[in-house]
């Protein structure tokens, strides 16, 4: 795999994680829940995003 492909993959993961963290922080969940979800996503970027996508709090519409 070349560097361009790996850089693009990293940029996509970063964008998805930023979206998830924004959504978490704008949700109606408790502060503790927001902190825990954010830490999970920061420590496990891909797996954390997937778990959040399935089970995480939703943003305020």
N, C-alpha and C positions, 0 to 999 in steps of 0.2 A: 504494500500500500504506500502511496506516495504522501509527501508532507501536505499537499494541498487537500487531499481527501480527509486526512486526519484533522487538519485545521478546520475544515468545514463541519465535520462531525462535532468537534469541540465547541464551535460557535453555536451550533444548533442546540446542544445540551445546555450551554450557558443561557441562551435565550429562553428555553423552556423552563429552566430553574428560576430565572428572574420573573417570568410570568407566574409561576407557582407561588413564589414568595410574595409577590404583589397581591395575588389573590388571597393568600393566607392572611396577610396583614389587613386587608380590607373586608375580611369576613366578620361575622358577629360572634365568633368563638371567644372563649376566655383568653386572657393574656397568657396563661400557662400553656394552653393548647397551641397558641400561635408560636410561642417560643419553641416548643418541642417540635412542631412540624418544620419550622425554619431550620433548626439544628439538624434534623434528620436529612433534609434536602441538601444542606451544606456539607454534611459528612459523607453522604452517599448520593451523589448527584443523579445518577441514572435510576438506581433502584428506589431512592427516596422520591423522585418525581413520579415513578410508576405507582408506588404505594399511595402517594398523595392523590394521584389522579383517580384511584379507585375508592379511597376511604377518607380523603381529607375534607376539610371544611370548604364551603363554597363562598364566593365573594358576594357582597351586597349589590343587588341590581338597582 
